[in-house]
Amino acid sequence: MAGCPMLRDSPQLTAPELDRRLPVLLLRTNRYPLHHGTLAAIRSLGRAGVEVHAILEPGTTPAGTSKYLHRCHGWGPAPHLGTALARYLDRIATRIGRPALLLPMDDAGAIYIAENAGTLKAGFVFPAQWPSTPRMVADKATLLEAAQRNGIAMPPSRMPATDAELREAVGALGLPLIAKWARSWLLPPGLRSTLLVTTLQQAQRLLARAHDPANQAAGPLILQRRIPPAGGDWFFHGYFDGSSRCLFGGTGRKHVARPADAGHTVAGEWVVNPRLERLAHEIVCTLGYTGVVDLDFRLDAQDDVEDDAEDEGTYHLLDFNPRLGAQFRLFHDRQSLDLVRALHLHQSGRRIPRPRPAPGRTLIVENHYALGSFTRPLTKIRRGRQADELAWWAADDPRPFFVMGKLSLAGALTRARPGRRRR
């Protein structure tokens, strides 16, 4: 795509061999068609010879057209219909014919697996988890309460219920601020989970939507102080065993996001940050989480801290995602080990070798990067650098890239219609 860097080569060591007798089922409940993390998991496991199944639209999304996908099983019942989804998963397990590793790709799936582990363990394997933990960390309101109890730094926050409380919160936090819905996996179509709020009137409109019965399942509305962006946006991905030991993980920096102040990674880089890594381990251990995790942070830098002085300031936890992060392939080490392969090795009883980090490795999400490249200043990644990993393009699996392009173009044309702009 226009404006996207090309791939660059990096030396690789011998990849650990996965147990091909253990298939994988990717559990999707969010029907967003351009989820590049799903495609990345399919490719990573499929290239290692693992049979990959997925719950998504067959043939109409990029992930559904990957040559590494063994079988699409179509959308199932929503997770809140617990018994119905359990029956559907049981039918899939029967089709697969042997136990499969069940890997959630969104918060609702992670919560469902933890809360229904007893029913699911007959046909699937997955990391042991306290039943209540994924819901507690995914819900931004209960996460905030847990962080306050345990001394975990998060941006100062308010949960206003009335207009008077909202005005007080805006006065205390200042504008612009960040607005979040506590339970993003229950948001109805048309609402973003996180937004940058620049006016009191915008905040009031959001509070009115929080009072709408159609949106109350996703509430309450949380207002957070916007941490100045000078220190940068950071993230940690890791896999923790039942003893809260991190068996594989890494820290990265988000250079480009979409939307800019409250969005997912569009351009990221693997940056070794021992202080942040220790903090992430402490948070996961303190909250009693096990399995695959994706944590987001923003560094509140002190005074005029230099860009590389990572030992200054405070890292504020922004989100605790109890599942695989979409950009997990950024942490693909020099022996071709990544998070899903580490998970597969551990759940199949095989040893996870000592990681061989590849700091400086970069990842680009082409469609979102290209859309912003016409107005965005040059970033560090674009100055003479080539991307190590592209979210969509792969020479050995090209079809998903073209399906993504078709869907992106159709979406752009829909958004450009004059009638839609007026609305």
HUVEN-V723409 format. One line per field, one symbol per residue. phi: phi as a letter, one per 30 degrees, with the letter a starting at -180 (. if undefined). psi: psi as a letter, one per 20 degrees, with the letter a starting at -180 (. if undefined). Layout:
phi=???
psi=???
This chain:
phi=.dicdddbdbdccddddddddcdbcdccbdcddccdddddddddddddiddccacaddicbeddcdddddaccidcddedceddddddddddedddjaebdcbdcbdddddddddbedddddcbcaddbdecdedddddddddddddddcicdbeebbbdcbdddddddddddicdbccbcdcddcddejcddbbcccbdddddddddddddedcddddddccbdddededjcbbbcabcddcidddaaacbccdbbbdecabddcbbbdbdbeddddddeddddddicbjdbbccbbdcdchcddecddccibdcdcbbcdadddcddeccddcicbddddededdcicddddecebdjdbbbcedddddcddcddecedddiccddbcdcdaddadeedddedddddddddddddeddddd
psi=qpjpqrqqqqpqrpqqpqoiiorpooophpkohlnhhggggggghhhjjqopqqoappiirghijpiiogppjqqaqqhimggghghghhhghgghirqqpooqjrghggggghikhhhhihirqrqqqphigghghhohghggghghhjkppqqpqqnqhrhghgggghhhhrqrrppqpgnhijprqipqhpqppiqhhghhhghhhhiphiihhirrpppqpopqihirprqpprppaijkpohprrqrpohprorgilarphprpoppnhghggggggggghikqqbpqoppqppnqpclpqhjmijqapoppgqoolapqhkhihmoaikkpaghhgggggijjqporpqnqmqiqqppogghghhiihipqprhhinjqqphpphgpphimhghghgggghggggghghipghhgg.
